Amino acid sequence: MPDKGPFYITTPIYYVNDKPHIGHTYTTVACDVLARFKRLDGYEVMFLTGTDEHGLKVMQAAEAAGVDPQALTDKVSQNFRDLTLLMNYSNDDFIRTTEERHKKAAQVLWQKIDAAGDLYQDNYGGWYAVRDEAYYTEDELTSSPDGKKIAPSGAECEWVEEESYFFKLSKWQDRLLEFYDKNPDFVAPQTRYNEVKSFVKGGLKDLSLSRTKFDWGVKVPGDDKHVMYVWIDALTNYMTAVGYPDEESESFKKFWPADIHMVGKDILRFHAVYWPAFLMSAGLEVPKKIFAHGWWTIEGEKMSKSLGNVIAPHDLVKRYGVDAARYFMLREVPFGNDGDFSHQAAINRINADLANGIGNLAQRTLSMIYKNCDEQIPQPNELDSVDMKLLLNSKENMLTVVRNNLDELKIHSALEEIIKIVSVADGYVDAQAPWTLRKEDPERMKTVLYVLAEVIRCLGIIMQPITPASADKLLDQLKVPKDERNFEHIDEKYALKPGTKIDKPEGVFPRIVEEEERGVGT
Ligand code: ME8
């Protein structure tokens, strides 16, 4: 396989105060698709996810549950880890911030920032939202009817006063702005980049970087009374997993700086402002790109425990199957925009694109081959220009378009392009009418079915990152060798061999039956 070099992609590490839901699944599935795509495209991939286990929010959740924070984090972190199997993630590592390797990394980063002269001690007095684990200035807040201070995210703030180490964030304002100007692709989508720039232009205040009122965190080196602010601890995870603090290690040299930190728009400021400032201060390289995707609501409402509308990944998988769930989340909403989840939209999309689209095309073609070509891939005759055009569009052309879209993180457009090929192939089936050719021109029928089988092989290969198990099943049915499923194998050289026996075809993408049809209440 060609070696196109390393590619390092990360998800946010998720707080362990509560159970995982489809918001978390969305980010990780998106990264999984990109990671799988890059692997099949010849890159050496490092794909990281994990859990963020320190801080006041997690500590308070443990208190509320009446357990110690370590017991809570062990349990909830495992719930997130179990999603790897459920959602078929291909992450190469799973990091927990309570691991020793990570505490050490966070402390070394702290020491580097200290040695650069960017830390000082003072008293902090200001507003803090535990839900966001974030500090806010007075002018960012609004008041609720009962007089509480509310952050822009809707989180309630409390007044905090304590001794703290501060990071000289203000000192980095100009250098950050210069960096943004020089790296126009650092934050995407563009609207998010504009938000980041205007936030920094508005003036940066020094950042309180340690807490003394509780101890559930990484200890500040040399001053045990303080634990680190959970965000400097958490952000460091991206380096820990590739070997930091050993900057000379093979993996750190290979994978740092990361290619993409994928995040939701809620945590952009931490990644696009604080994180590069910490790294610049410590003399380390800054990640290449931060992509902030949009926010899911559920049937028009914010997802929340109190509304009882939180969708657990298990429920989604139970209802639609893992591959269809993965596909739906990424196809439905332009990646970067906010989206609304509804079961009706999921059913419509899955049935239109997967069951009636690829699934039907494959089932029709393979059944005709099985019945009319002696259960084997037929021998094609000479291809005409229509056959050639369809094949060309399903091979290098499709790969190029999909690759370009994914490079720009237009995941939904990449999927749309794949489905377009399915429609073109459906049009070809209708126009060629192989069922009529069976009697009138059986030789031409064989050519048509061969062309279609080749199109399905290419679709199977390109769908692997999105619907891995179903794509595998499709390729298994066509008897495509396991070691001929990378993108380079889309090439003509690896085309299906006439005479290959195929199994009796089985549907790969089942149609979702609506509840009324199943006789379940309304
Ligand atoms: O912020 N729609 O963790 P977190 C889309 N520990 N994405 C959603 C979502 C929704 N409704 N809800 C959650 C943290 N997400 C920190 C991160 S990283 C160094 C530390 C996704 O558990 C989205 O990716 O609150 C969002 O950014 C992330 O979950 C927040 O997860």
Residues whose N, C-alpha, C, O or C-beta is under 5 A from the ligand:
A	BS01	ME8	P12 I13 Y14 Y15 G23 H24 T27 D52 A234 L235 V263 G264 I267 G294 W295 W296
